[in-house]
Every structure is written in C-alpha cells, then in structure tokens.
C-alpha cells in the first residue's frame, strides 16, 4: 500500500533533512538512533523504539524519519514462513501469542495472533492488520530486510505499539502483503524473559526492566 501523498511529502522532507545533516550527525551521534521531525533532531538513543517514543511524546507527530547514524545499510533478517494452521497437529508446532497492537497514537487497537519468531530481527505485520490500524500514516524510516538466502531489499517501516505482559513497546514494523502470518521478532522478544516449551504447551513472556546505566 502506498503512503498518502501528504504523508509521503512530509516523510520525504524529514528524510532529506536527515541526509543533509548526516555528516555532522556522524561526528556526534555515530551508532545512535536519531529521529527527525520538522527537519530537526528531536530524539537520540540506543534503541529505535525508545527514540520513536520520545519523538512522538515531544512532537505528537506520527510522521518521522528514524535512522541509526552510520549504519543506514544494516540488514535485518526475517525467515520465510510457510502457510498453514498452527496447532499440535502441525509438526513441528509453532509458538503463538495473541496480543493487542495499536497505532502510534494508541487510538486504534486490535488483537493480533503472532508466531513468536526468535529468528526474526524485526516484527512483521500483514498488510490487512496495518490497514485496520492506519499504520501507513506513520512512516518511521527504512531498513534493509532480507530472508535467509535472499537478497536484502530496502523496506519502509511504520510506527506501532505492541501491548504485551503489562508493557507497551514502541516498535517499527515491516508491513507485508506477501506474508500470511504476523511475526513477533526479537525487537520485542528481547525486551522480555521468554519461555517456550512445546511439551508443556508453554509460551510465557515476563517483563525484564532495563539495567540501570
């Protein structure tokens, strides 16, 4: 799905502002995530989601350009998955979790069934889910994304909120029309203590606070 023209123009403006500043950003923020809104750096940090969260809190803008300074070409990996029904008659069975997902402003929310995919670097939503949540109005940057053995391609990512285990995680998701499943990637699972046991039919997420700096 294409961005609305108004949203596209705003996003392109933020993207151009980022690249115009990149030489100076490399000197000050190499390896950090930064968010650009209205042509200005409004948030800096070590995690994309935290930077997106701060940028929205400060500006209330759903449109932003978020990038890791000096690592714009970093490749994120997701595995290709087969379609089918995921239950105990499907071998090997896949861990699943249903959890609410909302838009970046938290005005729209739906429950989404996810495959818990510890092999995916990022979270993936089917296009139909993204359309319901109006995620295409909240572009948040690009990443190079590739499956195992496939050539990486540049993908537009979009801001969303994942509500899990009593926590709300800001995340940049890849919205796909070529996937039949939603994948919960390590950008979310690494924030929790995760227990998976097919024999005990256990899929358990427990919040783990960040270590004090």
N, C-alpha and C positions, 0 to 999 in steps of 0.2 A: 504494500500500500504506500502511496506517495504522501509526503507531507503536504498539508495545505499551503498554498502559495505564500500567505502571510507568515506562517510559521517557518517555512523554508527560507524566506528572505531574512528573517531575524536570525535564524540559526547560522546562515552563511555569513552574516555580518559578524557574529561572535567568533566564528571560525577564522575569518580574515583578521580580526583583531588579535587573536591568539598568535597566528603566524607572524604578524607584524611585530609582536613583542618577543618572539621566541629567542632571539639572540640574547636579549637581556635576561630573559627567564632562565636560560641555561646557566648563567653566571650565579643566579641567586637561588633557583629552585630545582636544579638538576635532580632527577629521581623522585620529585614530589608530584602529587596530583594537584592541578590547579583548575579552578572554574572561572570562566569568563562570562560576565553578564553586563550588558550595555557597554561593551568594549573595555571593561575593567576587570582586573583580578579581584574577585570578591571572596575567595576561599582557597586555602592551601592546606594540604595534609598528606598523610601517608596512605590513606585508603580512599578509593574513588567514591564509595557510598557516603562516607563521612563528609567529604568535600561537597558532594551534591546536596546533602542535608543542610550543611551550613550555608551554602549558596542560596538555597530556597528560603531558609529562615531569614536571611538578611535582605533578600530582594523580592521574595514572593513571585519570582519568575520561574515558570516551568521550562522555558527555553534557555539553555545554557550550553556552553562548549566546555567539556571537561576532558583533560588530557594529562598523561604522565610525561612530564617535561624530559625530553631527551630519549624517550622510549615510545615514540608515537607509532613505531612499526612493530611493537611487541606482538607476537602471535599468541592468541588464546585458542585452546583446543577443546573441542567437544566431540564425543564419539557419535557415530552414526547408529541409530537405533532402528530395530525392525518394528513393524506394526503388529498389533495383536492384543489379546486380552491378558492382563497381568493378574494371574491368580495362581493358586498352588497346583493347578493342572498344567501350568506353563513352566517348563524346566529349561534353565534354572529360573526360579521365580525372582521377580524384581521388587526391591523395596519401594513402597509407595507412601506418600503422605498427602493428606488434603489440608490445605491451609489458606487463609484469606490473603488475597492480593488486592492492592488498591492503587489508584493513580497517585501521582506525587503529592497532590494536594489532600489526599485522603477523603475525597468526596464520593468516589465510587469504589465499591468493594465487592468481590465475588470470591467464592471458594473454588480453589483450583486443585486438581489432582496432579501431583508431581511424581515422576520417577526420581528417587534420590540417587543422583549420579555423581559419585566421587571421582569419576574420570573426566568430568567437565569443568573447565576453568571458569565458566560463567553460567548464569541462569538463562534458560531459553523458554519463551512463551510462544504458543501457537498464535497465529495472526488473529484468529477469531476471538481469543481472550484479549489481545491487545486492542482490538476494535471496540469491544464492550467497555473497556476501561479508558478509552480515548488516549492511549499512550502515544499515539502518533502526533499528539500536540505537545509532547515533552521530550524532544531530542536532547541527548546528553553527550554527544561525541561519537567517535568511531573507535573500533578495534579491528585488527586483522584476525579473522576467525577461520579455522580450518579443522576438518575432521582428521582422524587417523589415516594417514596415507594420501590425503587430498591437499590440493594447493590452497593456501590461505587466500581469502578474499576480504576486502575491506567491507565491514558491516556497520550500518548505522545502529547505535544503541539508544535506548529510551529509558527515562527515569520511572521507577515504580517503587512501591513499598511492599515488603513481604512481612506479614504478621505471623510470628512463629514463637511458640513457647513463652508467651507473655512479652515478647520483644517486637519492636518494629525496626526492620532493617531497610535502609535506603540502598537501592541497587540499580545498576544499569543493565538492562536485559536486552537480549537479541530476540527480535520478534520474527518468526519464520512461517512461511506458507508451505515449506517443504518438509515439515516435521508433523507427525501425528501425535506426539507426546510433548508434555511440558517437562523440562528437566530442571531440577534444583541442583545448581552447581556448587563448586567449592567457595565461590564468593559468598554464599550463605552458610553452607555446612561448616566451614572453618570457624565460624563465629560460635559454634556450639560444641558441646561434648556429644558425639553421635555414637549411638549403639545400634548395630544392625545384627540380627540373628534370625536367619530363616527358620531354623529348627524350633526356636521359641516363638516364632512369629512376632518378633520384637523390632520395632522401629522407634527409637527414642531420641529426642533432642532435649538437651539441657543447656541453658544459657551459661556461658563462661565469660565473666567480666574481663575487660582488658587489664593487663598488668599495669600497675602504677608506673609512670615514667620517672 
